[in-house]
Amino acid sequence: MKYKGIVIKLTKHKAIVTNDEFECFYIKRSPTIYVGKHVEFTKSDIITKRSIQKRLVYSAACILVVITCYSFFAGRINVMKMFSEPKVFAYVDVDINPSLEMEIDDKGKVLRLVPLNEGAKAFTEKIRLDKVEVSTAINTIVDEVKETDNIDEASKEYILISGTLNTKRNEEGNEYKEKKDKFDSIMNSLKDSILQKGKVNVYIIQTNTSEREDAHNEGISSGRYKLYNELKKHRSDFSLDEAKNISVNELLQAFSDKNNQGSFDSKTEPTPSPLKVEDVTATPFATLKVEEAADITPTQTPTPIPTQTQISTQIQTPTPTQTPTPTQTPTPTQTPTPTQTPTPTQVITPTPPQITIQPPWPTQVPWPTQVPWPTQIPWPTQMPWATQTPKPYTEIVPTINPTPATNKTDPVYMKFEAYNHPGLFIQHKIHYEAYISANGILPDDSTFKIVPGLADSNCISFESKNFPGFYLKNENFRIVLKPYDGSKDFNENVTFRKVPGLADGNLISFQAYNYPERYIKHNNFILQIEEVVSDNDKKDATFKGIEVE
């Protein structure tokens, strides 16, 4: 009787062969035999034939060996994944054309590459990145893609990276928080590592488990899917196919245009008051993240924006109130004289409507240049006339009084360069940890409006220039960018004392208002609130302030 089978293993003198029924036999080894060879053998060639019971055991073992061999030859089944692969800690999707996903462990090392589109299948077969740091893996991918001329070295195209923590839906608790903190640290370190290499620009976002599942069901990366959903809410004509096929640069540009367009449309309402453009832009901010839109509107009330709104109404109020009282033309000009003497900056604002209302007084046109008005000091002897001033105009005085406090000087915008990492600046990212880097996602991510501390005016707070109403905030001793919420806790956690630099007295350091023993310092490029103990800590907590226009 002849048997047929395939050689699955070789020993010194024997060969293990399995047949179609997954029975295993030991046969004599010949010089021409090799693993994977189809052979015919007879009963006399069989060295050992196990009992039925033992044969079943060995048959099961043979099945595993067959699967292992098959995986090596066909590349379709990963037995290591079935039995010994470490648990997937998170998923990192990379969009660079091709699009692929990396499964990583809790140390940030790559476990497996998964292609997300047709172009990525051949790509993942020719590179091996097992047990490689995720940042190293991405830089390797960038180098491979550059060899195919998909990335122009001069233009430094963006790559889109999205991270998803491998958790159960709606998972909470201390264990989840620990995993989330570790994941955030991996993602932030990833960006800094890529930017330091300087090969490409990078845009990093985080998604949740349900978003990742929905994205992969649609055959698209998690990052593209998240941006698509954001754009879809503002552009009904934006299709999923378009999100799949356009380049990363085009997708990010569309996302940026959506934000800018939202801000521009909202700016049209407060245009009557041109005094502070930066305050006007704060009013309409509802474009950063759709899920934050509901919170952003009330958060603007404590900022200087309400003051700006009052200014525009003050300009309009005198116009109707003085129209019905032409006979008292000298009266309005005398009433602001004593009240606005200490506030020369406010004289300019009401003057234009006064000039147009009082045509018989052409000699008063040059008055705006006479800010001190020394010759007008005797005029208070005519104060009884003030009682004839229309009441609406006198009500303007208390609303103008607080304005000089914010308008005496132009707003100060600054960037802060790390003392021990020249060229790296404090950068922000909405709802994510602040960090130091050479460049941010947007050009103004490193520029902050320095305002009086929200908890103590003798201190300072850092308000984002391109996202007004958002402040650098101490949250669990990490610095994040958050929208104003009106609470006392928020005010205290966005307030910092400006002190001489701990490593260089000519520079500056920032002491936490509610934790005086802690300072803003960078740790592995991430901004945190920490105690300063060593000389290296002092260097990490020292910054060079650079004023920008």
Summary of the structure (lengths in Angstrom):
residues: 549
radius of gyration: 34.8
end to end distance: 93.0
largest distance: 133.0
contacts: 1648
relative contact order: 0.06
helix: 42%
strand: 24%
